[in-house]
Amino acid sequence: MSTKPKTNFRWVILSLLFIATTILYIDRSALGILAPHLQKEIGWNEEQYGMINSAFMIAYAICFLLMGPLIDRIGTRKGYILSISIWSLATLAHIFARTWAGFATARFSLAIGQSGNFPAAIKVVAEWFPKKERALAVGIFNGGSNMGTILAPLIIPVLVLSADSWKVGFLWTFPISLAWIIIWFRYFKQPGSHPKVSESELEYINSDSNNETGSEKVRWKDILPHRGAWAIAIAKFMADPIWWFYLFWGAKFLNEKYGVNLKDIGLPFFTIYLASWGLGIFLGWLSSKLLKMGLSINKGRKLGLLACGLFAIPVVLVPHVNDLWTSVGLIALAAGGHCGWSANVFSLMSDIFPRKATGTVAGFGGFSGAVGGAIVSFGVGKILQNIGVDGYAIPFAIAGTGYLVALLIIHLLVPRIKTISF
């Protein structure tokens, strides 16, 4: 028998994850970019805007409980198609909103679909990459969150101002989503049965102890008794709301403090998310590099999380500086720390839990992050409604310190990281 040539098709699959996450964040970012404009046109106040975002987070939390196990049950091929189909239709539904309650309903629907993206993507990474590459792989596909938030403020304002209609901001990604679904349906299979994966690549993918062949299903009662599940829940509960804050209130903060309008928001947001994307990939790579250098999973992963938390600390100064670009730089550092944190936490899921459970664990982590996001969204709206622009000091203080507090709790819950078995 002839030997098949070595392939690297896993990186093609990773590129599809990156594109899907980019689309997701373009759709998710549109409201935050248009919020100062829509707030004047629709007439909502700060508290109502907080409730719009809380509606998104509540649906995100509820559906994470369902999407993770569902994807473990039906598989990543069908699960991803279901997810992106729902959120693409929900994005279109925004154009029919006429009140803050209408936008809250559209955001609720959007969250139902988007709750499936990360459980599916994390499970795909666990299926297609060995442990030593996962933090890097997650850092790359999670960079789609940065790419989406980079492209959204560059493209959406131009389209909206050219068409003189905010509705265009919620319309233009639909055909892109449809094309992705067609490509995914045609080309995605499991690595063991994929014609474009060579024997050598398949052997490399399955080169660690997390290679599983069992087909039994994992249930909530299987993961909840383990401290590792609660460590991941804390990591997401305390960190995810910080990212939501940047995404939903970033444009409003720059508008209220520095007068940055829809026409001018592109360059500051481009700078923030381009810099944070590169930093996030670096921090994901750093964790993988530490493991390749011989550090244990426990030391390598926790040192990676520590580095991410340290990058976030200076963001507490943002409300107290009077220069736009100093604020932009500090937010970029912190956002980059968050991207690295997310890459390491996603990898931590597959460090602790076997491959068959990653969708369920990612769903539990996403649920926890969304619950935190709902609480913070409602709280920020209340704070700003009562205090005004000076109230931003409170969420920025939390954004700078939350990661290190979360890391301490993670370490107390899981003093030594190791893979469990059911």
Backbone torsions as a table, in degrees:
resi	resn	phi	psi	omega
1	MET	NA	137.1	179.2
2	SER	-78.5	146.8	179.8
3	THR	-82.8	129.9	178.5
4	LYS	-70.3	143.5	177.6
5	PRO	-66.6	150.5	177.9
6	LYS	-66.1	139.0	179.4
7	THR	-124.3	170.3	176.5
8	ASN	-136.0	44.2	-173.7
9	PHE	-68.5	-18.7	178.7
10	ARG	-59.0	-28.9	179.8
11	TRP	-75.4	-25.5	173.1
12	VAL	-67.6	-44.2	176.1
13	ILE	-60.5	-41.6	179.3
14	LEU	-62.3	-35.5	179.3
15	SER	-65.2	-33.9	176.7
16	LEU	-68.1	-37.1	175.2
17	LEU	-63.0	-41.2	179.0
18	PHE	-61.5	-45.0	-178.7
19	ILE	-65.1	-43.4	179.5
20	ALA	-61.5	-42.4	179.9
21	THR	-68.0	-32.5	175.1
22	THR	-63.5	-47.5	178.2
23	ILE	-59.6	-43.8	-179.2
24	LEU	-56.9	-45.6	-176.0
25	TYR	-77.5	-24.9	171.1
26	ILE	-64.0	-47.8	179.7
27	ASP	-64.2	-38.6	-178.5
28	ARG	-71.9	-34.4	-174.4
29	SER	-79.2	-19.6	-172.0
30	ALA	-55.5	-43.7	-177.4
31	LEU	-65.4	-42.5	-180.0
32	GLY	-61.9	-38.3	179.3
33	ILE	-68.3	-40.7	-177.0
34	LEU	-87.3	-4.6	-173.4
35	ALA	-55.6	-48.0	179.0
36	PRO	-59.3	-37.7	178.6
37	HIS	-70.3	-47.0	-177.8
38	LEU	-68.4	-31.8	179.6
39	GLN	-61.0	-35.8	177.1
40	LYS	-76.9	-39.4	-175.7
41	GLU	-76.1	-42.6	-177.6
42	ILE	-85.7	-37.6	174.7
43	GLY	98.3	22.3	177.3
44	TRP	-80.8	159.0	176.2
45	ASN	-102.6	-178.1	-175.8
46	GLU	-62.2	-41.2	-179.1
47	GLU	-65.7	-40.6	178.6
48	GLN	-67.4	-36.5	175.7
49	TYR	-63.3	-39.9	174.9
50	GLY	-60.6	-37.1	179.4
51	MET	-70.8	-34.1	174.8
52	ILE	-59.3	-47.1	-179.6
53	ASN	-70.4	-33.1	176.1
54	SER	-65.3	-36.3	177.3
55	ALA	-60.9	-42.3	176.2
56	PHE	-59.9	-46.8	-174.8
57	MET	-69.3	-36.1	178.5
58	ILE	-63.3	-46.7	177.6
59	ALA	-63.3	-39.2	178.8
60	TYR	-59.9	-43.3	-179.8
61	ALA	-65.1	-48.9	-178.1
62	ILE	-60.8	-45.3	-174.3
63	CYS	-76.3	-22.9	172.2
64	PHE	-62.5	-33.7	176.9
65	LEU	-62.7	-28.0	-176.4
66	LEU	-97.1	-40.1	-172.1
67	MET	-69.2	-39.6	-179.5
68	GLY	-58.7	-57.2	177.2
69	PRO	-61.5	-34.8	179.3
70	LEU	-62.7	-42.8	-180.0
71	ILE	-68.3	-37.3	173.8
72	ASP	-61.0	-32.0	-175.8
73	ARG	-82.5	-46.7	-174.5
74	ILE	-94.9	-11.4	178.4
75	GLY	94.6	162.4	-174.4
76	THR	-73.6	-28.7	-178.7
77	ARG	-64.5	-54.6	-179.5
78	LYS	-73.2	-37.6	-176.2
79	GLY	-62.7	-40.9	-179.9
80	TYR	-67.4	-40.8	178.7
81	ILE	-61.7	-42.9	178.3
82	LEU	-60.5	-45.3	-177.1
83	SER	-61.6	-53.6	-174.4
84	ILE	-71.1	-27.3	177.2
85	SER	-66.3	-44.8	-179.2
86	ILE	-64.8	-46.8	-174.8
87	TRP	-71.9	-28.0	177.7
88	SER	-66.4	-41.7	177.2
89	LEU	-67.5	-36.5	179.0
90	ALA	-67.0	-35.0	176.6
91	THR	-60.7	-41.8	177.4
92	LEU	-62.6	-31.6	-176.5
93	ALA	-64.9	-19.8	179.3
94	HIS	-60.0	-29.3	-174.1
95	ILE	-69.4	-15.0	-179.4
96	PHE	-93.9	-3.1	-178.2
97	ALA	-74.9	138.9	179.1
98	ARG	-126.8	-11.5	179.4
99	THR	-134.5	170.4	177.5
100	TRP	-62.2	-33.4	177.9
101	ALA	-66.3	-35.9	176.6
102	GLY	-64.1	-42.0	176.7
103	PHE	-66.7	-36.2	177.3
104	ALA	-62.0	-39.6	178.3
105	THR	-65.7	-43.7	178.8
106	ALA	-63.6	-41.0	179.5
107	ARG	-66.7	-37.3	176.5
108	PHE	-58.5	-45.9	179.6
109	SER	-65.5	-40.9	179.1
110	LEU	-59.0	-41.7	-178.3
111	ALA	-65.3	-32.2	178.7
112	ILE	-57.2	-47.6	179.8
113	GLY	-72.3	-44.0	-174.3
114	GLN	-69.9	-18.9	178.9
115	SER	-64.1	-17.0	179.9
116	GLY	-87.4	-14.2	-172.7
117	ASN	-62.5	-53.8	-173.6
118	PHE	-73.6	-40.2	171.9
119	PRO	-56.5	-40.7	179.0
120	ALA	-67.4	-45.8	-176.4
121	ALA	-65.8	-41.4	178.9
122	ILE	-64.3	-38.7	178.2
123	LYS	-67.0	-38.3	176.8
124	VAL	-62.4	-43.4	178.0
125	VAL	-60.8	-42.5	178.4
126	ALA	-64.5	-30.5	179.7
127	GLU	-78.4	-29.7	-169.5
128	TRP	-110.8	-8.3	-175.6
129	PHE	-132.4	141.0	172.2
130	PRO	-73.1	165.3	-174.9
131	LYS	-54.4	-41.1	-173.1
132	LYS	-68.0	-13.3	178.0
133	GLU	-108.6	-3.4	-169.6
134	ARG	-69.6	-42.4	-179.5
135	ALA	-61.2	-41.1	177.3
136	LEU	-65.5	-44.5	-179.3
137	ALA	-62.5	-43.5	178.7
138	VAL	-65.9	-40.1	178.0
139	GLY	-60.3	-36.2	179.7
140	ILE	-71.6	-51.9	-177.5
141	PHE	-69.0	-33.9	177.2
142	ASN	-68.1	-17.5	172.6
143	GLY	-62.6	-16.7	172.9
144	GLY	-59.8	-29.0	175.9
145	SER	-63.8	-37.3	176.8
146	ASN	-74.0	-42.8	179.0
147	MET	-60.2	-42.0	177.9
148	GLY	-62.7	-41.6	-179.9
149	THR	-77.1	-17.3	171.8
150	ILE	-77.0	-48.2	-175.5
151	LEU	-70.5	-38.1	-175.3
152	ALA	-56.1	-51.7	-179.3
153	PRO	-72.9	-16.6	176.3
154	LEU	-81.4	-36.1	-172.7
155	ILE	-97.0	-46.5	-173.3
156	ILE	-59.6	-48.4	178.9
157	PRO	-58.9	-38.7	179.1
158	VAL	-63.2	-45.4	-179.9
159	LEU	-65.0	-43.9	-177.8
160	VAL	-66.2	-45.2	-179.5
161	LEU	-68.7	-34.6	178.9
162	SER	-69.0	-42.1	-178.4
163	ALA	-86.9	-11.0	-177.2
164	ASP	56.0	39.6	178.9
165	SER	-153.1	125.6	179.6
166	TRP	-68.2	-18.6	-177.1
167	LYS	-62.5	-30.7	-179.4
168	VAL	-59.8	-30.8	-180.0
169	GLY	-62.8	-20.2	179.2
170	PHE	-107.5	2.6	-175.3
171	LEU	-104.1	-32.8	-161.3
172	TRP	-74.0	-17.6	-177.8
173	THR	-87.0	-10.3	-174.6
174	PHE	-58.4	-49.1	179.3
175	PRO	-64.1	-29.9	177.1
176	ILE	-66.5	-42.0	178.1
177	SER	-62.5	-41.0	-180.0
178	LEU	-63.0	-41.5	178.4
179	ALA	-63.7	-40.1	179.0
180	TRP	-61.6	-43.4	-179.2
181	ILE	-59.2	-42.5	-179.3
182	ILE	-64.3	-44.3	-179.8
183	ILE	-65.0	-44.7	-179.8
184	TRP	-61.8	-44.5	-179.2
185	PHE	-61.7	-35.5	-175.5
186	ARG	-81.1	-36.5	-168.4
187	TYR	-109.4	-13.6	-175.8
188	PHE	-88.8	128.6	170.5
189	LYS	-144.8	171.5	174.4
190	GLN	-69.8	147.1	-175.1
191	PRO	-58.8	-32.5	-178.4
192	GLY	-68.2	-20.3	-179.1
193	SER	-118.5	11.2	-176.6
194	HIS	-87.4	127.4	-177.3
195	PRO	-66.6	-17.9	-178.2
196	LYS	-95.9	6.0	178.6
197	VAL	-105.5	120.8	-179.2
198	SER	-77.8	167.7	178.5
199	GLU	-62.2	-38.8	-178.9
200	SER	-67.5	-38.9	178.0
201	GLU	-68.4	-40.7	178.5
202	LEU	-62.1	-40.0	177.6
203	GLU	-63.7	-39.3	179.3
204	TYR	-66.8	-42.2	178.8
205	ILE	-59.3	-38.5	-176.9
206	ASN	-97.9	29.1	-171.0
207	SER	-85.9	-0.4	-179.9
208	ASP	-118.4	178.8	-173.2
209	SER	-72.8	-4.9	-178.6
210	ASN	-89.8	12.5	177.9
211	ASN	-74.6	114.0	-175.7
212	GLU	-121.1	146.1	175.8
213	THR	-120.8	-7.2	-179.3
214	GLY	-63.2	147.5	-178.6
215	SER	-110.3	3.0	-178.1
216	GLU	-66.4	149.9	-176.1
217	LYS	-89.6	149.2	178.2
218	VAL	-103.4	133.7	-178.9
219	ARG	-113.0	168.9	-179.0
220	TRP	-58.0	-40.8	-177.5
221	LYS	-66.6	-16.2	177.6
222	ASP	-78.0	-32.9	-174.9
223	ILE	-98.1	-28.4	-172.9
224	LEU	-65.5	-30.0	177.7
225	PRO	-69.3	-12.2	-175.1
226	HIS	-90.2	133.7	179.2
227	ARG	-60.7	-30.4	-179.8
228	GLY	-59.9	-35.6	178.3
229	ALA	-64.8	-38.5	-179.0
230	TRP	-76.5	-30.0	173.8
231	ALA	-63.7	-42.7	177.5
232	ILE	-66.0	-39.2	178.2
233	ALA	-60.7	-43.1	178.5
234	ILE	-65.1	-42.6	-179.6
235	ALA	-58.9	-37.8	-179.9
236	LYS	-83.3	-39.5	-178.3
237	PHE	-60.4	-37.7	-175.6
238	MET	-90.9	-24.9	-175.1
239	ALA	-98.3	-41.0	-175.7
240	ASP	-58.2	-41.3	179.5
241	PRO	-60.0	-26.5	178.4
242	ILE	-67.0	-43.4	177.3
243	TRP	-64.3	-41.2	177.7
244	TRP	-60.8	-38.9	178.8
245	PHE	-60.4	-46.7	177.4
246	TYR	-60.5	-41.7	-174.1
247	LEU	-70.7	-44.4	-173.6
248	PHE	-88.8	-28.6	-176.5
249	TRP	-114.3	-3.0	-178.3
250	GLY	-59.4	-50.2	-179.2
251	ALA	-65.7	-37.2	179.4
252	LYS	-66.7	-40.1	179.2
253	PHE	-63.5	-47.5	-179.5
254	LEU	-65.2	-32.7	177.8
255	ASN	-69.3	-44.1	-175.2
256	GLU	-76.2	-34.4	-177.1
257	LYS	-89.4	-38.0	-173.6
258	TYR	-118.3	-0.3	178.3
259	GLY	73.6	22.3	179.6
260	VAL	-73.7	119.4	-176.3
261	ASN	-101.0	-175.4	-176.8
262	LEU	-59.3	-37.4	-178.7
263	LYS	-67.7	-32.4	-172.5
264	ASP	-103.7	-1.4	-173.8
265	ILE	-71.4	-22.1	-172.8
266	GLY	-57.6	-50.1	-174.5
267	LEU	-66.8	-46.2	176.6
268	PRO	-59.9	-44.1	179.3
269	PHE	-67.4	-39.0	176.3
270	PHE	-57.4	-45.4	-179.5
271	THR	-63.8	-46.6	-178.2
272	ILE	-59.5	-50.3	-170.5
273	TYR	-84.8	-24.6	172.8
274	LEU	-68.9	-46.4	178.8
275	ALA	-63.8	-42.1	-178.1
276	SER	-69.8	-31.1	176.4
277	TRP	-63.2	-50.8	179.0
278	GLY	-60.6	-42.0	179.3
279	LEU	-66.9	-38.0	178.1
280	GLY	-63.5	-42.5	176.9
281	ILE	-63.7	-40.9	178.2
282	PHE	-60.5	-43.8	-178.4
283	LEU	-70.0	-33.1	172.3
284	GLY	-66.0	-42.7	176.9
285	TRP	-63.1	-38.2	-178.5
286	LEU	-59.2	-44.6	178.7
287	SER	-62.8	-44.6	177.8
288	SER	-63.0	-38.8	179.7
289	LYS	-64.4	-40.6	178.8
290	LEU	-61.8	-38.4	178.2
291	LEU	-68.2	-41.3	179.0
292	LYS	-67.0	-25.3	177.3
293	MET	-77.0	-7.5	176.3
294	GLY	111.4	-3.2	176.6
295	LEU	-68.0	151.0	177.7
296	SER	-68.5	161.7	174.5
297	ILE	-55.3	-40.9	-177.3
298	ASN	-61.3	-52.4	-177.8
299	LYS	-70.1	-45.4	-176.2
300	GLY	-62.3	-45.1	-177.0
301	ARG	-69.8	-40.8	-177.3
302	LYS	-73.1	-34.6	174.3
303	LEU	-65.0	-36.9	176.0
304	GLY	-62.6	-43.4	177.9
305	LEU	-65.3	-37.6	178.2
306	LEU	-62.8	-44.1	179.0
307	ALA	-59.7	-40.6	179.3
308	CYS	-62.9	-43.2	-179.5
309	GLY	-64.6	-34.9	-179.4
310	LEU	-67.7	-34.7	179.0
311	PHE	-66.5	-22.5	-176.2
312	ALA	-83.0	-22.6	-171.1
313	ILE	-55.9	-44.8	-175.6
314	PRO	-63.3	-12.8	-177.2
315	VAL	-66.4	-16.4	178.1
316	VAL	-62.9	-19.6	-178.0
317	LEU	-82.5	-13.6	-171.7
318	VAL	-54.6	-46.8	-178.2
319	PRO	-68.2	-11.1	-173.1
320	HIS	-105.3	0.6	177.0
321	VAL	-104.2	153.8	-174.9
322	ASN	-110.9	7.1	-179.9
323	ASP	-107.6	126.9	-177.7
324	LEU	-55.4	-49.9	-171.7
325	TRP	-75.4	-22.6	170.3
326	THR	-67.2	-43.1	176.4
327	SER	-61.8	-43.7	179.3
328	VAL	-60.0	-43.1	-180.0
329	GLY	-64.4	-41.6	-179.5
330	LEU	-67.7	-39.8	177.1
331	ILE	-65.9	-38.0	179.0
332	ALA	-61.5	-43.6	177.9
333	LEU	-60.1	-46.6	-178.1
334	ALA	-67.3	-40.1	178.2
335	ALA	-65.2	-36.7	175.1
336	GLY	-64.0	-41.0	175.4
337	GLY	-59.5	-38.7	178.5
338	HIS	-66.1	-42.1	179.6
339	CYS	-60.8	-42.6	176.2
340	GLY	-64.7	-39.9	177.5
341	TRP	-59.0	-47.0	-179.6
342	SER	-61.1	-43.2	179.4
343	ALA	-60.4	-42.9	-179.1
344	ASN	-71.5	-36.3	178.6
345	VAL	-68.8	-41.0	176.5
346	PHE	-61.1	-39.4	177.2
347	SER	-68.9	-34.7	178.1
348	LEU	-59.6	-33.9	178.1
349	MET	-57.9	-46.7	-178.6
350	SER	-83.1	-13.4	171.2
351	ASP	-70.1	-38.7	-173.7
352	ILE	-91.5	-38.8	-173.4
353	PHE	-110.9	147.7	178.6
354	PRO	-68.1	162.7	-171.5
355	ARG	-56.7	-37.8	-176.9
356	LYS	-66.3	-16.5	-176.6
357	ALA	-103.0	-3.5	-170.2
358	THR	-63.8	-35.7	178.6
359	GLY	-65.1	-43.0	179.3
360	THR	-65.9	-43.1	-179.8
361	VAL	-66.4	-42.8	177.8
362	ALA	-62.3	-36.6	176.8
363	GLY	-65.3	-40.2	178.3
364	PHE	-66.0	-42.1	177.1
365	GLY	-63.8	-43.1	178.6
366	GLY	-64.4	-38.2	175.0
367	PHE	-58.4	-45.9	-178.7
368	SER	-63.7	-42.8	178.1
369	GLY	-64.2	-37.1	-179.7
370	ALA	-71.0	-36.7	175.2
371	VAL	-61.1	-45.6	176.0
372	GLY	-60.7	-39.9	179.6
373	GLY	-64.8	-39.2	178.6
374	ALA	-63.9	-42.8	179.6
375	ILE	-63.7	-46.5	-177.7
376	VAL	-67.8	-40.5	179.9
377	SER	-60.4	-45.3	178.3
378	PHE	-65.1	-42.0	-178.8
379	GLY	-65.4	-42.4	179.9
380	VAL	-64.0	-42.1	176.9
381	GLY	-58.4	-43.5	178.4
382	LYS	-63.1	-46.0	-177.9
383	ILE	-60.9	-48.1	-177.2
384	LEU	-69.4	-33.4	177.8
385	GLN	-64.6	-35.4	-175.2
386	ASN	-92.8	-31.1	-174.3
387	ILE	-106.7	-33.8	-175.8
388	GLY	92.7	-159.2	-173.3
389	VAL	-61.1	-29.1	178.1
390	ASP	-64.4	-20.4	179.7
391	GLY	-67.7	-14.9	179.0
392	TYR	-62.7	-20.0	179.9
393	ALA	-60.0	-31.9	-177.3
394	ILE	-69.9	-55.3	179.3
395	PRO	-64.4	-32.0	177.8
396	PHE	-69.0	-32.9	176.1
397	ALA	-65.5	-41.0	176.7
398	ILE	-65.4	-40.0	-179.6
399	ALA	-61.7	-31.6	-177.9
400	GLY	-82.4	-21.6	-174.0
401	THR	-113.9	-15.1	-172.2
402	GLY	-61.6	-36.2	-175.2
403	TYR	-66.8	-43.6	-178.1
404	LEU	-68.2	-36.8	175.1
405	VAL	-63.4	-42.7	178.3
406	ALA	-62.2	-41.8	-179.9
407	LEU	-62.5	-40.2	178.0
408	LEU	-60.7	-44.1	179.7
409	ILE	-66.3	-40.1	177.5
410	ILE	-57.8	-45.6	-178.5
411	HIS	-64.7	-38.3	178.4
412	LEU	-66.8	-36.9	179.6
413	LEU	-75.1	-39.4	-177.3
414	VAL	-128.7	81.2	179.8
415	PRO	-61.0	-29.4	179.1
416	ARG	-136.7	120.2	-179.3
417	ILE	-79.2	125.9	174.6
418	LYS	-153.4	153.9	-178.0
419	THR	-76.9	129.7	178.1
420	ILE	-89.2	166.9	174.0
421	SER	-131.4	148.5	-179.4
422	PHE	-98.4	NA	NA
